[in-house]
Amino acid sequence: MRLTHWVLGMLLGVIAGGSTLVVGVLALLVVVPGIVWAAREPMRPVGLAGLLVGVGVGVVGLFALADVRCAAFNSAADGIVQSCSSPDATPYLAVALLLVAVGASLTLVGLRRTSQTTN
């Protein structure tokens, strides 16, 4: 398993996952080349696994950051109350965790392939 391919896929996925929620469709300009790179890689599961894990982690991280900022915004001072409530992000988090699980599974497949070829 080439660790650099997995880490590169992970970094690209984190950037793509977070920017998709912030920028929207324009983030596909980052995701599509990443998927093409992962598909052309000789050890395909490794780069794609890192990409999937990265997208999932990026989405979860962005939602966690939004939740923390929303909680920090809630305050009451001098009779003025300001509050923030975040919408239900459960479907997005479920998909993100599914991506992380699939990426982790592909990572294990890549590790298994590497160990079989070295034995």
Z-matrix of the N, CA and C atoms (Angstrom, degrees):
N
C 1 1.458
C 2 1.519 1 108.29
N 3 1.286 2 115.50 1 130.30
C 4 1.449 3 120.09 2 177.97
C 5 1.520 4 108.07 3 -89.55
N 6 1.305 5 115.20 4 108.40
C 7 1.460 6 121.15 5 -177.72
C 8 1.520 7 111.33 6 -62.45
N 9 1.320 8 116.67 7 -35.50
C 10 1.467 9 118.78 8 -179.58
C 11 1.519 10 111.69 9 -64.13
N 12 1.334 11 117.77 10 -35.42
C 13 1.467 12 119.95 11 177.59
C 14 1.531 13 110.39 12 -66.17
N 15 1.317 14 116.01 13 -41.20
C 16 1.462 15 119.47 14 -179.65
C 17 1.526 16 110.25 15 -66.17
N 18 1.333 17 116.90 16 -44.25
C 19 1.470 18 120.43 17 -179.14
C 20 1.521 19 110.62 18 -66.10
N 21 1.326 20 117.55 19 -40.43
C 22 1.462 21 120.52 20 177.56
C 23 1.528 22 110.79 21 -62.96
N 24 1.331 23 116.20 22 -43.06
C 25 1.460 24 119.99 23 175.95
C 26 1.520 25 111.62 24 -62.12
N 27 1.322 26 116.42 25 -40.48
C 28 1.471 27 121.34 26 179.11
C 29 1.524 28 110.95 27 -63.03
N 30 1.330 29 117.36 28 -47.75
C 31 1.470 30 120.19 29 179.98
C 32 1.523 31 111.57 30 -62.89
N 33 1.329 32 116.10 31 -43.44
C 34 1.459 33 119.87 32 177.99
C 35 1.525 34 110.55 33 -63.22
N 36 1.324 35 116.59 34 -38.56
C 37 1.463 36 120.46 35 179.01
C 38 1.517 37 112.78 36 -67.32
N 39 1.334 38 117.94 37 -40.44
C 40 1.466 39 120.74 38 178.42
C 41 1.527 40 109.70 39 -62.80
N 42 1.319 41 116.61 40 -44.26
C 43 1.467 42 120.11 41 178.33
C 44 1.521 43 110.01 42 -63.66
N 45 1.322 44 117.01 43 -44.10
C 46 1.460 45 120.80 44 -178.86
C 47 1.529 46 111.78 45 -67.85
N 48 1.321 47 117.10 46 -41.69
C 49 1.465 48 120.20 47 -179.05
C 50 1.511 49 112.50 48 -64.20
N 51 1.323 50 116.61 49 -45.11
C 52 1.460 51 119.79 50 178.83
C 53 1.502 52 112.50 51 -70.26
N 54 1.324 53 117.64 52 -41.47
C 55 1.460 54 119.62 53 -177.02
C 56 1.522 55 112.29 54 -72.72
N 57 1.322 56 117.95 55 -26.04
C 58 1.460 57 119.48 56 176.62
C 59 1.524 58 110.79 57 -62.69
N 60 1.317 59 116.93 58 -39.83
C 61 1.458 60 119.89 59 179.31
C 62 1.527 61 112.22 60 -74.41
N 63 1.324 62 117.28 61 -28.66
C 64 1.464 63 120.58 62 -177.87
C 65 1.517 64 111.32 63 -87.53
N 66 1.314 65 116.70 64 -48.86
C 67 1.458 66 121.61 65 -173.25
C 68 1.524 67 112.32 66 -94.05
N 69 1.301 68 117.69 67 -31.50
C 70 1.456 69 121.32 68 -179.71
C 71 1.520 70 111.98 69 94.63
N 72 1.320 71 115.55 70 -136.65
C 73 1.455 72 122.06 71 -173.22
C 74 1.531 73 112.16 72 -63.39
N 75 1.319 74 117.27 73 -27.98
C 76 1.464 75 119.86 74 179.60
C 77 1.528 76 112.25 75 -61.60
N 78 1.306 77 117.01 76 -22.70
C 79 1.464 78 120.23 77 178.90
C 80 1.518 79 111.43 78 -68.13
N 81 1.330 80 117.52 79 -16.38
C 82 1.458 81 119.80 80 176.71
C 83 1.527 82 110.86 81 -63.17
N 84 1.318 83 116.68 82 -20.27
C 85 1.466 84 119.78 83 175.55
C 86 1.521 85 110.93 84 -64.70
N 87 1.315 86 117.76 85 -23.22
C 88 1.461 87 122.19 86 176.15
C 89 1.525 88 110.26 87 -91.88
N 90 1.328 89 117.03 88 -37.57
C 91 1.462 90 121.04 89 -173.75
C 92 1.527 91 111.86 90 -73.26
N 93 1.330 92 117.57 91 -44.14
C 94 1.467 93 120.62 92 -175.23
C 95 1.529 94 111.84 93 -61.47
N 96 1.345 95 120.03 94 -47.80
C 97 1.468 96 117.37 95 175.93
C 98 1.529 97 112.91 96 -61.41
N 99 1.324 98 117.35 97 -32.24
C 100 1.457 99 120.43 98 177.22
C 101 1.516 100 112.25 99 -65.47
N 102 1.315 101 116.42 100 -40.74
C 103 1.467 102 120.17 101 178.43
C 104 1.521 103 110.23 102 -68.28
N 105 1.341 104 117.16 103 -40.69
C 106 1.469 105 120.29 104 176.97
C 107 1.527 106 110.14 105 -61.84
N 108 1.341 107 116.41 106 -43.95
C 109 1.465 108 120.02 107 178.16
C 110 1.523 109 110.69 108 -60.49
N 111 1.338 110 116.41 109 -44.84
C 112 1.464 111 120.04 110 -178.14
C 113 1.525 112 111.31 111 -65.87
N 114 1.331 113 117.53 112 -34.36
C 115 1.459 114 120.43 113 -179.38
C 116 1.527 115 111.75 114 -74.06
N 117 1.320 116 117.87 115 -29.36
C 118 1.463 117 121.61 116 -178.77
C 119 1.522 118 112.97 117 -86.26
N 120 1.293 119 116.94 118 -11.88
C 121 1.466 120 121.39 119 -177.18
C 122 1.527 121 109.99 120 -67.40
N 123 1.335 122 117.81 121 137.56
C 124 1.469 123 119.57 122 179.69
C 125 1.531 124 113.19 123 -59.91
N 126 1.328 125 116.92 124 -36.87
C 127 1.466 126 120.43 125 177.44
C 128 1.525 127 107.85 126 -101.24
N 129 1.300 128 117.36 127 69.95
C 130 1.459 129 123.38 128 -168.81
C 131 1.520 130 115.83 129 -50.99
N 132 1.297 131 120.11 130 -46.24
C 133 1.461 132 117.23 131 -174.86
C 134 1.523 133 113.89 132 -60.91
N 135 1.319 134 117.14 133 -27.19
C 136 1.457 135 119.78 134 -173.38
C 137 1.531 136 111.82 135 -69.74
N 138 1.316 137 117.39 136 -52.38
C 139 1.466 138 120.44 137 -179.72
C 140 1.517 139 111.95 138 -66.34
N 141 1.331 140 116.02 139 -42.21
C 142 1.463 141 119.91 140 178.93
C 143 1.521 142 110.81 141 -65.92
N 144 1.311 143 117.40 142 -36.78
C 145 1.466 144 121.02 143 177.79
C 146 1.519 145 110.50 144 -62.35
N 147 1.320 146 116.93 145 -45.88
C 148 1.459 147 120.50 146 177.19
C 149 1.518 148 111.82 147 -61.99
N 150 1.337 149 116.43 148 -39.88
C 151 1.463 150 120.43 149 178.69
C 152 1.526 151 110.81 150 -62.79
N 153 1.323 152 117.46 151 -45.63
C 154 1.469 153 120.75 152 -179.44
C 155 1.528 154 111.65 153 -65.32
N 156 1.319 155 116.40 154 -43.71
C 157 1.461 156 119.56 155 178.07
C 158 1.530 157 109.65 156 -62.36
N 159 1.319 158 116.26 157 -42.43
C 160 1.465 159 120.35 158 -179.65
C 161 1.514 160 113.29 159 -63.36
N 162 1.328 161 117.45 160 -42.55
C 163 1.471 162 120.14 161 178.61
C 164 1.526 163 109.65 162 -63.03
N 165 1.323 164 116.96 163 -45.07
C 166 1.465 165 120.27 164 178.90
C 167 1.514 166 112.46 165 -61.70
N 168 1.329 167 116.18 166 -44.60
C 169 1.464 168 120.25 167 179.66
C 170 1.521 169 110.72 168 -66.55
N 171 1.341 170 117.18 169 -39.30
C 172 1.465 171 120.23 170 178.74
C 173 1.520 172 112.49 171 -62.50
N 174 1.320 173 116.81 172 -42.40
C 175 1.465 174 120.80 173 179.48
C 176 1.523 175 110.53 174 -67.20
N 177 1.332 176 117.38 175 -46.70
C 178 1.467 177 120.50 176 179.48
C 179 1.526 178 110.42 177 -62.58
N 180 1.317 179 116.97 178 -42.10
C 181 1.463 180 120.80 179 179.46
C 182 1.517 181 112.80 180 -63.01
N 183 1.328 182 116.52 181 -40.59
C 184 1.462 183 119.38 182 179.16
C 185 1.525 184 111.29 183 -67.04
N 186 1.321 185 117.38 184 -41.04
C 187 1.465 186 119.66 185 177.32
C 188 1.525 187 111.58 186 -66.81
N 189 1.316 188 117.28 187 -37.48
C 190 1.469 189 120.34 188 177.29
C 191 1.526 190 110.52 189 -64.74
N 192 1.326 191 117.03 190 -42.01
C 193 1.459 192 121.05 191 177.81
C 194 1.529 193 111.18 192 -62.78
N 195 1.321 194 116.70 193 -41.85
C 196 1.465 195 120.11 194 178.15
C 197 1.522 196 111.13 195 -63.97
N 198 1.318 197 116.80 196 -39.14
C 199 1.463 198 120.63 197 179.54
C 200 1.531 199 111.17 198 -66.79
N 201 1.331 200 116.90 199 -40.47
C 202 1.466 201 120.80 200 179.15
C 203 1.530 202 110.60 201 -66.12
N 204 1.312 203 116.95 202 -42.35
C 205 1.468 204 119.95 203 178.72
C 206 1.524 205 111.57 204 -66.37
N 207 1.321 206 116.13 205 -36.24
C 208 1.462 207 119.71 206 178.16
C 209 1.524 208 110.06 207 -66.70
N 210 1.321 209 117.14 208 -41.69
C 211 1.462 210 120.23 209 179.10
C 212 1.526 211 111.16 210 -66.10
N 213 1.321 212 117.52 211 -35.65
C 214 1.466 213 120.86 212 179.34
C 215 1.524 214 111.42 213 -71.33
N 216 1.325 215 117.41 214 -24.24
C 217 1.455 216 121.56 215 -178.87
C 218 1.523 217 111.85 216 -74.53
N 219 1.334 218 116.81 217 -28.88
C 220 1.462 219 121.19 218 -178.68
C 221 1.528 220 110.05 219 -66.38
N 222 1.315 221 115.64 220 121.34
C 223 1.460 222 119.12 221 178.41
C 224 1.521 223 109.78 222 -161.47
N 225 1.298 224 114.24 223 163.96
C 226 1.458 225 121.16 224 175.34
C 227 1.526 226 107.28 225 -139.02
N 228 1.318 227 116.17 226 121.44
C 229 1.461 228 120.61 227 180.00
C 230 1.523 229 108.49 228 -145.52
N 231 1.318 230 115.44 229 133.75
C 232 1.466 231 122.02 230 178.12
C 233 1.526 232 112.91 231 52.95
N 234 1.309 233 116.20 232 39.10
C 235 1.457 234 120.48 233 176.93
C 236 1.518 235 113.80 234 78.79
N 237 1.290 236 118.53 235 0.95
C 238 1.464 237 121.97 236 178.17
C 239 1.517 238 108.07 237 -103.55
N 240 1.313 239 114.48 238 124.80
C 241 1.458 240 120.22 239 -178.50
C 242 1.520 241 108.56 240 -111.61
N 243 1.297 242 115.61 241 128.37
C 244 1.464 243 119.69 242 172.62
C 245 1.516 244 107.82 243 -123.14
N 246 1.300 245 115.93 244 137.39
C 247 1.460 246 118.97 245 -178.07
C 248 1.517 247 109.99 246 -140.85
N 249 1.292 248 112.82 247 157.58
C 250 1.462 249 121.84 248 -179.87
C 251 1.513 250 107.32 249 -135.68
N 252 1.291 251 116.66 250 135.29
C 253 1.461 252 119.76 251 174.63
C 254 1.520 253 108.05 252 -130.88
N 255 1.302 254 115.26 253 129.94
C 256 1.453 255 118.94 254 -179.05
C 257 1.522 256 109.97 255 -91.17
N 258 1.328 257 116.57 256 147.85
C 259 1.460 258 119.62 257 179.15
C 260 1.522 259 111.23 258 -70.79
N 261 1.308 260 115.99 259 170.60
C 262 1.459 261 121.00 260 179.86
C 263 1.529 262 109.67 261 -71.09
N 264 1.309 263 116.68 262 114.97
C 265 1.463 264 122.02 263 -178.39
C 266 1.527 265 111.79 264 -104.50
N 267 1.319 266 117.47 265 14.71
C 268 1.459 267 121.23 266 -175.43
C 269 1.532 268 113.13 267 -57.48
N 270 1.343 269 120.48 268 -45.01
C 271 1.467 270 118.49 269 179.56
C 272 1.531 271 112.72 270 -62.05
N 273 1.327 272 116.72 271 -40.24
C 274 1.461 273 120.27 272 179.46
C 275 1.525 274 110.96 273 -65.50
N 276 1.312 275 116.29 274 -41.99
C 277 1.462 276 120.32 275 179.09
C 278 1.524 277 111.35 276 -67.08
N 279 1.336 278 116.87 277 -36.68
C 280 1.468 279 120.06 278 178.42
C 281 1.526 280 110.51 279 -64.68
N 282 1.328 281 117.09 280 -43.42
C 283 1.471 282 120.41 281 178.42
C 284 1.528 283 109.90 282 -65.48
N 285 1.331 284 117.33 283 -41.06
C 286 1.460 285 120.79 284 179.47
C 287 1.529 286 110.93 285 -63.00
N 288 1.324 287 117.64 286 -43.22
C 289 1.464 288 120.43 287 178.16
C 290 1.527 289 111.54 288 -67.43
N 291 1.332 290 117.22 289 -32.99
C 292 1.461 291 120.76 290 174.72
C 293 1.531 292 110.39 291 -64.25
N 294 1.333 293 116.82 292 -42.07
C 295 1.461 294 120.46 293 177.29
C 296 1.525 295 111.14 294 -62.11
N 297 1.325 296 116.91 295 -41.36
C 298 1.465 297 120.41 296 178.06
C 299 1.535 298 110.16 297 -63.58
N 300 1.328 299 116.87 298 -41.65
C 301 1.467 300 120.33 299 179.93
C 302 1.530 301 111.27 300 -65.23
N 303 1.328 302 117.31 301 -42.83
C 304 1.466 303 120.63 302 178.16
C 305 1.531 304 110.16 303 -65.13
N 306 1.330 305 116.04 304 -41.83
C 307 1.461 306 119.84 305 177.47
C 308 1.517 307 112.49 306 -62.83
N 309 1.330 308 116.85 307 -40.33
C 310 1.468 309 120.51 308 177.75
C 311 1.534 310 110.31 309 -65.40
N 312 1.324 311 117.09 310 -38.58
C 313 1.466 312 120.57 311 177.91
C 314 1.524 313 110.70 312 -64.51
N 315 1.340 314 116.72 313 -43.94
C 316 1.466 315 119.75 314 177.73
C 317 1.531 316 111.57 315 -64.89
N 318 1.319 317 116.75 316 -33.12
C 319 1.464 318 120.06 317 175.71
C 320 1.531 319 110.22 318 -62.78
N 321 1.325 320 116.14 319 -43.89
C 322 1.470 321 119.59 320 177.75
C 323 1.524 322 111.67 321 -63.75
N 324 1.347 323 117.04 322 -37.41
C 325 1.466 324 120.39 323 176.45
C 326 1.528 325 109.62 324 -63.04
N 327 1.338 326 116.38 325 -43.49
C 328 1.462 327 119.69 326 177.81
C 329 1.512 328 112.40 327 -63.10
N 330 1.322 329 116.92 328 -40.42
C 331 1.473 330 120.25 329 176.60
C 332 1.523 331 111.23 330 -63.46
N 333 1.307 332 116.31 331 -41.87
C 334 1.464 333 120.40 332 -179.55
C 335 1.521 334 110.80 333 -65.08
N 336 1.335 335 117.05 334 -41.81
C 337 1.480 336 120.33 335 178.00
C 338 1.520 337 110.73 336 -61.88
N 339 1.331 338 115.64 337 -42.67
C 340 1.463 339 119.88 338 -178.93
C 341 1.516 340 110.44 339 -64.98
N 342 1.328 341 117.61 340 -42.33
C 343 1.468 342 119.84 341 -179.51
C 344 1.526 343 111.48 342 -68.63
N 345 1.322 344 118.79 343 -31.08
C 346 1.457 345 121.12 344 179.01
C 347 1.527 346 111.04 345 -73.37
N 348 1.326 347 117.21 346 -34.62
C 349 1.460 348 118.93 347 -178.96
C 350 1.531 349 112.16 348 -76.83
N 351 1.329 350 116.63 349 -24.34
C 352 1.475 351 119.37 350 179.58
C 353 1.515 352 111.77 351 -85.05
N 354 1.328 353 118.42 352 -19.73
C 355 1.474 354 120.96 353 -179.58
C 356 1.496 355 112.11 354 -82.90
